[in-house]
Amino acid sequence: MSDAQPIQDTIALDGDGSCIAEARHRTVDFLARAQAEYGLPVSARAMDLTQLVVSELVTNARKYAPGPVLMELRIVGDLAEVVVWDSDPVLPVPGPQTRAESASTAWRSSWPSPRATRSTGSRSANITARIVLPDDPGGDITGRRPQ
């Protein structure tokens, strides 16, 4: 996979009440496609954690910066990266860890790419979370194989 194009998807969400469910569904589709098309192991735990992270990040974006949200999903090595941009120009400050933050491998905040600025309509901050894909503590260490 090192010579291949990165596996990624960018999703513009309008920020209304349905955007959280849409983000979760698009995440499941993205990870299922990574399994089916690229043969990547994605454990059931990683699938659940990635959906949880997406829910938490998109919920926070809606709560603290109502308006459009941009979400990017990427596969980097054996990690799923979830990046969420919102319209708030202030970088998020870490507070008490949520379930999603403690479950992810790592997270960081930074200023956006030009694409995020165009999509959200302002200079916005982003949050990136990383989740290990082949992690399945209750079962097969290599995770699920494509079905």
Secondary structure, 3 states (H helix, E strand, C coil): CCCCCCEEEEEEECCCCCHHHHHHHHHHHHHHHHHHHHCCCCCHHHHHHHHHHHHHHHHHHHHHCCCCEEEEEEEECCEEEEEEECCCCCCCCCCCCCHHHHHCCEEEEECCCHHHHHHHCCCCCEEEEEEECCCCCCCCCCCCCCC
